[in-house]
Amino acid sequence: MHTLDSISADRISGLFAEIESFTDPDFDGWTRTVFSPFYQEERHWMRRQFQDAGLKDVHADAFGNIIGVLPGKNPTAEPIVLGSHTDTVERGGRFDGIVGVLGALEVAQRIRESGRLLERPLMVIDFFGEEANQFGLTCLGSRSLAGNLQVQDLERTGADGQRLGDVMQAFGLDPSQVLGQAAGRRSPWHAYLELHIEQSTTLEQAGCDIGVVTSVAGIKRLLARYLGQYDHAGGARMGARKDALLAAASSALALHEFACGNPGYAVATTTHLDSLQTAQNVVPGKAELRAEVRTTDQTWFTSVESDLAQRLSARAKEYGCDLDLQWFLDNEIVQTDPTLQQGIANASRNLGLSWMAVPSGATHDSVHMSRICPMGMIFVPSVGGRSHCPEETTPQQDILNGIAVLEETVRLVDKGSVHSL
């Protein structure tokens, strides 16, 4: 099925080819991390694309979010907002976030070229720094826009000892202007919609065109510090050791087993394990483990800290070690708006595309936008579910289908007719 014309297909292909030039050549795949010179160059390029799409008042706000508006017939009406991000992880893929921004620009351009303007303004945002970074804080731009960035966040330090606030300032941002930029300090929005690749296999395995996202997983991250006893690797007998690294490694297995035991959607990932010393002839006396858990099950999410504390303490005790646990909440479980879910489903039907309800295991800028206005998300399939890697792939037809559904949903929302078929 051809949901968009060749003009749109050619424009999207051209934009993907151009944005991929802003990539760190020292890594495989696509690397355009926040605060890097490649990201800085891409931000300048992206502002030109917003202007070329016919958007007005194109600018970067206090925290680097690029914003443009397609005027509607009623300039005082609350806008419909579309967005995502264009930064990547190291050795990332071509589509994560980027589909949502380029797709939003194409929707705006198609509406402008059609001559059938919306009643409401249409706002497009390329959010600043959505991906994880050395400061352990995702969704920097959308978090700031929603008023979720706190003073203490600016004091976070990376592996090189630099403060987030200082790095922001060096990048040309003003940290003093981004704190508490809550929704009440700007005009309200009517709805927020985000197009994204699924980053999982549900749609592909079902042979389904479109995913209507029902919820976005909550994320908690933990730092576990193990204190054992340093000893000589040759002299210390096995039964007398207090090996902190073994305690941490055993805890990584416990995390895996814990998530596997949940019958619903729940995942746990150990992302870092460090013995804090490099000598090969020393029994590790200290170790650190960093991990995260995600779920859309509120009961599991609420009890996970106490449940894992018991399990990991038992593993530490088994190896004669003390354990200190620190938890960090990245985001709560967020439900998408039921009316927007219906609108996306109806838009898919109108276009002759199959759809199904799916959860999102990944977090998105939409999580923070849900604090401002009703929020909905559209997923398109990911080949093999691969993401955050060079193998990340979504066929062009699936991307065009997603853009078509996004445009149709915008028109339904603008008319206030999301419940009509």
Secondary structure, DSSP 8 states (H G I E B T S, - for coil): ---S-HHHHHHHHHHHHHHTTS--TTSSSB---TTSHHHHHHHHHHHHHHHHTT-EEEEE-TT--EEEEE--S-TTS--EEEEEE----TTB-SSTTHHHHHHHHHHHHHHHHHT---SS-EEEEEES--S--TTS---HHHHHHTT---HHHHT-B-TTS-BHHHHHHHTT--HHHHTT--GGGS---SEEEEEEE-SSSHHHHHT-SEEEEEEE-EEEEEEEEEE---EETTTS-GGG---HHHHHHHHHHHHHHHHHT-SSSEEEEEEEEE-S---TTEE--EEEEEEEEEES-HHHHHHHHHHHHHHHHHHHHHTT-EEEEEEEEEE--EE--HHHHHHHHHHHHHTT--EEEEEESS--THHHHTTTS-EEEEEE--GGG--SSTT----HHHHHHHHHHHHHHHHHHHHT-TT--
